[in-house]
């Protein structure tokens, strides 16, 4: 049987935490990343249990902390803010292009979708843009193209998670998400007619499925997330 190459589109949300050992440096509020992209799954044997994943994507990062940047005569000066009440926003923003490379192990075959999986690899990121925003009661400004590390390489590991993807209605036009140790849920508007896209991921030891064709029900979805103590209000959709 010929090997099948499969293209997986994905949207991922992360919590960002910066650790550098500087005592004065403090994080505040919620720092996050959102990534869009695809990964092409290329089986390396006939059974499809061993595969290579190569992808391309975009990442948008936000970092909230107490490191303030002042621009004086085209020179940048840095200082640590001690009192968070002195400002409303002190944020670093960046966008990057991402190239993930994964080794993929699973116990499925080309013709079955039910399996456990373990994917590990590296992700190369190249900076596209960066800026700094500061907002307080007395002053508000933005600095573009701040100097950040232009290239990054990080390790990635994915295993044992189930995903639900569906459309619904929601009057709330904001991006809403919930994160915990076993699940995350995100919904966001896709047009001006109250339509929302919902993505929900949960860790599950007994059932794993990876397919764009596999259907589920709202009742099954709510039952699984109720048992996992996930936060989702179905009456909003």
C-alpha positions in Angstrom: 0.0 0.0 0.0 1.4 3.4 -0.9 2.2 5.9 1.8 -0.1 8.8 2.3 1.0 12.4 2.9 -1.4 14.3 5.1 -1.6 18.1 5.7 -2.7 19.2 9.2 -3.7 22.8 9.8 -3.5 24.0 13.4 -4.0 26.9 15.8 -2.2 26.9 19.1 -2.2 29.1 22.2 0.6 29.3 24.7 1.3 31.0 28.0 4.7 32.8 27.9 7.0 33.0 30.8 10.4 34.7 30.7 13.1 33.5 33.1 16.5 35.2 33.2 17.6 35.4 36.8 17.4 39.2 37.1 15.9 39.9 40.5 14.3 43.2 39.5 12.5 41.7 36.5 8.9 40.8 37.2 6.1 39.5 35.0 2.6 40.8 35.3 -0.8 40.2 33.8 -1.1 37.5 31.1 1.6 36.9 28.5 0.5 34.7 25.6 1.2 33.5 22.1 -1.0 32.5 19.2 0.3 30.4 16.3 -1.3 29.6 13.0 0.1 27.1 10.5 0.2 23.7 9.0 2.3 20.5 9.3 2.7 18.0 6.5 2.7 14.4 7.8 5.0 12.2 5.7 5.0 8.5 6.7 8.4 6.9 6.6 7.2 3.3 6.6 4.2 1.4 5.0 2.3 1.1 8.3 2.4 4.9 8.9 3.5 4.4 12.5 6.7 6.3 12.0 6.5 9.6 10.2 8.2 13.0 9.7 6.3 16.2 10.2 7.5 19.4 8.3 5.5 22.6 8.6 5.3 26.4 8.2 3.4 28.9 10.4 3.1 32.4 11.9 3.4 33.3 15.6 2.2 36.4 17.4 3.7 36.9 20.9 2.8 39.2 23.8 5.0 39.8 26.9 3.8 41.8 29.9 6.4 42.7 32.5 8.0 45.7 34.4 10.9 46.4 32.0 10.3 49.9 30.7 11.9 51.3 27.5 12.5 55.0 27.1 13.7 56.5 23.8 15.8 59.6 24.0 17.5 61.1 20.9 17.2 57.7 19.1 18.9 56.0 22.1 17.1 53.4 24.2 17.2 53.4 28.0 15.9 50.7 30.2 14.5 50.7 33.7 12.5 48.4 36.0 9.2 49.7 37.3 8.6 48.9 40.9 5.0 49.9 41.2 2.6 48.2 38.8 0.0 50.9 39.6 2.2 53.5 37.8 1.1 52.2 34.4 -1.8 50.5 32.6 0.3 48.8 29.9 3.9 47.8 29.5 4.1 45.3 26.8 6.4 43.8 24.2 4.9 42.5 21.0 6.4 40.4 18.2 5.6 38.3 15.2 7.6 35.5 13.7 7.7 32.9 10.9 8.0 29.4 12.3 9.3 26.2 10.7 8.6 23.0 12.8 10.3 19.7 12.2 8.9 16.6 14.1 9.6 12.9 14.4 6.2 11.2 14.9 5.4 7.9 16.6 2.0 6.3 16.9 0.3 2.9 16.9 -2.1 3.5 14.0 -2.1 2.5 10.4 -2.8 4.6 7.3 -6.4 3.4 7.3 -7.3 3.9 11.0 -7.5 7.1 12.9 -7.7 5.8 16.5 -4.3 5.8 18.2 -2.0 7.1 20.8 0.8 9.4 19.6 4.0 11.0 20.6 5.5 13.8 18.5 8.8 15.4 19.3 11.0 17.8 17.4 12.3 21.3 17.0 10.8 24.6 15.9 12.9 27.3 14.2 11.5 30.9 14.5 12.6 34.0 12.5 11.5 37.4 13.8 9.3 39.4 11.4 8.4 42.5 13.5 8.6 43.8 17.0 7.4 46.7 19.0 7.0 48.0 22.6 3.9 49.7 24.0 3.7 51.8 27.2 0.5 53.4 28.5 -0.1 55.3 31.7 -2.3 58.0 33.0 0.1 60.7 31.9 1.9 59.3 28.8 1.3 56.9 26.0 3.8 55.9 23.3 5.0 53.1 21.1 8.5 52.1 19.9 8.8 50.0 16.7 11.5 47.6 15.7 13.0 47.1 19.1 16.0 44.8 19.2 15.1 41.2 20.0 16.8 38.0 19.3 16.1 37.5 15.5 16.3 33.7 15.5 15.2 31.1 18.0 15.2 27.3 18.1 13.0 25.4 20.7 12.1 21.9 21.5 8.5 20.7 21.0 6.6 17.7 22.4 3.0 16.6 21.7 1.3 13.6 23.1 -2.1 12.1 24.1 -4.6 14.9 23.4 -8.0 15.0 21.8 -9.4 18.0 19.9 -12.8 19.4 19.1 -13.3 21.9 16.3 -16.7 23.4 15.5 -18.6 26.6 14.6 -21.2 28.3 16.7 -23.0 31.6 17.5 -21.8 34.0 20.2 -22.7 37.6 20.8 -19.3 38.2 22.4 -16.9 39.5 19.7 -13.8 39.1 21.9 -11.3 36.2 21.8 -12.0 34.0 24.9 -9.9 31.2 26.2 -9.4 29.0 29.2 -6.1 27.2 30.1 -5.4 24.6 32.7 -3.1 21.6 33.2 -5.3 19.2 31.3 -7.2 21.3 28.7 -7.6 24.5 26.9 -10.5 26.1 25.1 -10.5 29.0 22.7 -13.3 30.7 20.7 -13.0 33.7 18.4 -15.2 35.5 15.8 -14.8 34.7 12.2 -17.2 37.2 10.6 -19.7 40.0 11.5 -22.7 37.6 11.8 -21.9 36.3 15.3 -20.3 33.1 13.9 -17.5 31.8 16.1 -14.8 29.2 15.7 -14.2 27.0 18.7 -11.2 24.8 19.4 -11.0 22.7 22.5 -8.1 20.4 23.5 -8.1 17.9 26.3 -5.8 15.3 27.7 -7.4 11.9 27.5 -5.9 8.5 28.4 -8.6 6.3 27.0 -9.5 7.6 23.5 -7.4 9.5 21.0 -8.5 10.4 17.5 -6.9 12.6 14.8 -9.1 13.2 11.8 -10.9 16.1 10.2 -13.7 13.7 9.2 -14.5 12.1 12.6 -17.8 13.5 13.9 -18.9 14.0 17.5 -21.9 15.5 19.3 -22.4 18.5 21.5 -23.5 16.2 24.3 -20.3 14.1 24.1 -18.2 17.2 24.1 -19.9 18.7 27.1 -19.8 15.4 29.0 -16.0 15.0 28.5 -15.2 18.6 29.5 -17.5 18.4 32.5 -15.6 15.4 33.8 -12.3 17.1 33.2 -13.5 20.3 35.0 -12.9 22.3 31.8 -14.6 25.7 31.6 -17.1 26.0 28.8 -20.5 27.7 28.7 -22.5 26.1 26.0 -25.4 28.4 26.4 -23.2 31.2 24.8 -23.0 29.3 21.5 
